[in-house]
Every structure is written in C-alpha cells, then in structure tokens.
Amino acid sequence: MRRTENHAPPPLLTPAECADYLGFTLSTVYTMASRRQLPSVKIGKRSLRFRRSDLDALVKAGLRPALRPLNGQTTPEPER
C-alpha cells in the first residue's frame, strides 16, 4: 500500500483491500459493486477502486441499536 508523506492511508482502496477492510471475500466485493450495493470509482476501463470514507459511511448507516441491553447496560439513543 502506498503512503503519502504524512503516513495517512490512501484514500482509494483496491478491491482486495476493500474486501480485507470490510471482512468480505473478494468475490463478494465484486458482486456488491456490480449490483451497486458498494459505492465504487472506476478508473479507466477496468480499474475499480473504493473510497475508504464511502465504506465507513456505509457501515455507519447500517448500524442498528440493540433490542435489549446486555448485563444491565443502557442502550444509547440512535442518531437522527
């Protein structure tokens, strides 16, 4: 993975990096991208890349609060 001078991770991930980041198989990433379930960036005719910020937003949007708190813990109110 190429890094910039400030050692920040690159903003665009390859399909393999995306699969590793999300914990999916590579074929799942390609399938979800082709179905437009994962936001992607096409570079040229064949190169597919994924913005880390888009993936983070997708994961955050999919978070659901627990139905019941565990061990007496309180459940935080969902963000609106």
CNS distance restraints for C-alpha pairs under 8 A (distance, minus, plus):
assign (resid   1 and name CA) (resid  10 and name CA) 7.59 0.50 0.50
assign (resid   2 and name CA) (resid   9 and name CA) 7.77 0.50 0.50
assign (resid   2 and name CA) (resid  10 and name CA) 6.78 0.50 0.50
assign (resid   3 and name CA) (resid   7 and name CA) 5.49 0.50 0.50
assign (resid   3 and name CA) (resid   8 and name CA) 6.20 0.50 0.50
assign (resid   3 and name CA) (resid   9 and name CA) 5.86 0.50 0.50
assign (resid   3 and name CA) (resid  10 and name CA) 6.11 0.50 0.50
assign (resid   4 and name CA) (resid   8 and name CA) 6.10 0.50 0.50
assign (resid   4 and name CA) (resid   9 and name CA) 7.49 0.50 0.50
assign (resid   4 and name CA) (resid  10 and name CA) 7.35 0.50 0.50
assign (resid  11 and name CA) (resid  51 and name CA) 5.71 0.50 0.50
assign (resid  11 and name CA) (resid  52 and name CA) 5.89 0.50 0.50
assign (resid  11 and name CA) (resid  53 and name CA) 7.64 0.50 0.50
assign (resid  12 and name CA) (resid  49 and name CA) 5.79 0.50 0.50
assign (resid  12 and name CA) (resid  50 and name CA) 5.29 0.50 0.50
assign (resid  12 and name CA) (resid  51 and name CA) 4.71 0.50 0.50
assign (resid  12 and name CA) (resid  52 and name CA) 6.32 0.50 0.50
assign (resid  13 and name CA) (resid  17 and name CA) 5.51 0.50 0.50
assign (resid  13 and name CA) (resid  18 and name CA) 5.76 0.50 0.50
assign (resid  13 and name CA) (resid  49 and name CA) 5.40 0.50 0.50
assign (resid  13 and name CA) (resid  50 and name CA) 4.98 0.50 0.50
assign (resid  13 and name CA) (resid  51 and name CA) 6.26 0.50 0.50
assign (resid  13 and name CA) (resid  52 and name CA) 6.72 0.50 0.50
assign (resid  14 and name CA) (resid  18 and name CA) 6.05 0.50 0.50
assign (resid  14 and name CA) (resid  48 and name CA) 6.78 0.50 0.50
assign (resid  14 and name CA) (resid  49 and name CA) 5.00 0.50 0.50
assign (resid  14 and name CA) (resid  50 and name CA) 6.51 0.50 0.50
assign (resid  15 and name CA) (resid  19 and name CA) 6.12 0.50 0.50
assign (resid  15 and name CA) (resid  26 and name CA) 6.70 0.50 0.50
assign (resid  15 and name CA) (resid  29 and name CA) 6.65 0.50 0.50
assign (resid  15 and name CA) (resid  30 and name CA) 7.33 0.50 0.50
assign (resid  15 and name CA) (resid  48 and name CA) 6.81 0.50 0.50
assign (resid  15 and name CA) (resid  49 and name CA) 6.31 0.50 0.50
assign (resid  15 and name CA) (resid  50 and name CA) 7.17 0.50 0.50
assign (resid  16 and name CA) (resid  20 and name CA) 6.26 0.50 0.50
assign (resid  16 and name CA) (resid  26 and name CA) 5.96 0.50 0.50
assign (resid  17 and name CA) (resid  21 and name CA) 5.97 0.50 0.50
assign (resid  18 and name CA) (resid  22 and name CA) 6.11 0.50 0.50
assign (resid  18 and name CA) (resid  29 and name CA) 7.33 0.50 0.50
assign (resid  18 and name CA) (resid  50 and name CA) 6.77 0.50 0.50
assign (resid  19 and name CA) (resid  23 and name CA) 5.62 0.50 0.50
assign (resid  19 and name CA) (resid  24 and name CA) 4.69 0.50 0.50
assign (resid  19 and name CA) (resid  25 and name CA) 5.61 0.50 0.50
assign (resid  19 and name CA) (resid  26 and name CA) 5.43 0.50 0.50
assign (resid  19 and name CA) (resid  28 and name CA) 7.85 0.50 0.50
assign (resid  19 and name CA) (resid  29 and name CA) 6.03 0.50 0.50
assign (resid  20 and name CA) (resid  24 and name CA) 6.48 0.50 0.50
assign (resid  20 and name CA) (resid  25 and name CA) 7.69 0.50 0.50
assign (resid  24 and name CA) (resid  28 and name CA) 6.16 0.50 0.50
assign (resid  24 and name CA) (resid  29 and name CA) 6.65 0.50 0.50
assign (resid  25 and name CA) (resid  29 and name CA) 6.52 0.50 0.50
assign (resid  26 and name CA) (resid  30 and name CA) 6.43 0.50 0.50
assign (resid  27 and name CA) (resid  31 and name CA) 6.06 0.50 0.50
assign (resid  28 and name CA) (resid  32 and name CA) 5.96 0.50 0.50
assign (resid  29 and name CA) (resid  33 and name CA) 6.01 0.50 0.50
assign (resid  29 and name CA) (resid  38 and name CA) 7.58 0.50 0.50
assign (resid  30 and name CA) (resid  34 and name CA) 6.11 0.50 0.50
assign (resid  31 and name CA) (resid  35 and name CA) 6.24 0.50 0.50
assign (resid  32 and name CA) (resid  36 and name CA) 6.01 0.50 0.50
assign (resid  32 and name CA) (resid  37 and name CA) 4.91 0.50 0.50
assign (resid  32 and name CA) (resid  38 and name CA) 5.57 0.50 0.50
assign (resid  33 and name CA) (resid  37 and name CA) 5.76 0.50 0.50
assign (resid  33 and name CA) (resid  38 and name CA) 4.85 0.50 0.50
assign (resid  33 and name CA) (resid  39 and name CA) 6.67 0.50 0.50
assign (resid  33 and name CA) (resid  40 and name CA) 6.59 0.50 0.50
assign (resid  36 and name CA) (resid  40 and name CA) 8.00 0.50 0.50
assign (resid  38 and name CA) (resid  55 and name CA) 7.58 0.50 0.50
assign (resid  39 and name CA) (resid  50 and name CA) 6.80 0.50 0.50
assign (resid  39 and name CA) (resid  51 and name CA) 7.85 0.50 0.50
assign (resid  39 and name CA) (resid  54 and name CA) 6.65 0.50 0.50
assign (resid  39 and name CA) (resid  55 and name CA) 7.53 0.50 0.50
assign (resid  40 and name CA) (resid  48 and name CA) 6.72 0.50 0.50
assign (resid  40 and name CA) (resid  49 and name CA) 5.75 0.50 0.50
assign (resid  40 and name CA) (resid  50 and name CA) 4.75 0.50 0.50
assign (resid  40 and name CA) (resid  51 and name CA) 6.98 0.50 0.50
assign (resid  41 and name CA) (resid  48 and name CA) 5.84 0.50 0.50
assign (resid  41 and name CA) (resid  49 and name CA) 5.09 0.50 0.50
assign (resid  41 and name CA) (resid  50 and name CA) 5.93 0.50 0.50
assign (resid  41 and name CA) (resid  51 and name CA) 7.60 0.50 0.50
assign (resid  42 and name CA) (resid  46 and name CA) 7.12 0.50 0.50
assign (resid  42 and name CA) (resid  47 and name CA) 5.76 0.50 0.50
assign (resid  42 and name CA) (resid  48 and name CA) 4.70 0.50 0.50
assign (resid  42 and name CA) (resid  49 and name CA) 6.30 0.50 0.50
assign (resid  43 and name CA) (resid  47 and name CA) 4.96 0.50 0.50
assign (resid  43 and name CA) (resid  48 and name CA) 6.13 0.50 0.50
assign (resid  43 and name CA) (resid  49 and name CA) 7.36 0.50 0.50
assign (resid  50 and name CA) (resid  54 and name CA) 7.44 0.50 0.50
assign (resid  50 and name CA) (resid  55 and name CA) 7.46 0.50 0.50
assign (resid  51 and name CA) (resid  55 and name CA) 6.48 0.50 0.50
assign (resid  52 and name CA) (resid  56 and name CA) 6.15 0.50 0.50
assign (resid  53 and name CA) (resid  57 and name CA) 6.16 0.50 0.50
assign (resid  54 and name CA) (resid  58 and name CA) 6.15 0.50 0.50
assign (resid  55 and name CA) (resid  59 and name CA) 6.24 0.50 0.50
assign (resid  56 and name CA) (resid  60 and name CA) 6.09 0.50 0.50
assign (resid  57 and name CA) (resid  61 and name CA) 6.01 0.50 0.50
assign (resid  58 and name CA) (resid  62 and name CA) 6.35 0.50 0.50
assign (resid  59 and name CA) (resid  63 and name CA) 6.61 0.50 0.50
assign (resid  64 and name CA) (resid  78 and name CA) 7.87 0.50 0.50
assign (resid  65 and name CA) (resid  75 and name CA) 7.21 0.50 0.50
assign (resid  65 and name CA) (resid  76 and name CA) 7.58 0.50 0.50
assign (resid  65 and name CA) (resid  77 and name CA) 7.86 0.50 0.50
assign (resid  65 and name CA) (resid  78 and name CA) 6.63 0.50 0.50
assign (resid  66 and name CA) (resid  75 and name CA) 6.93 0.50 0.50
assign (resid  68 and name CA) (resid  75 and name CA) 7.55 0.50 0.50
assign (resid  69 and name CA) (resid  73 and name CA) 5.27 0.50 0.50
assign (resid  69 and name CA) (resid  74 and name CA) 5.76 0.50 0.50
assign (resid  69 and name CA) (resid  75 and name CA) 5.71 0.50 0.50
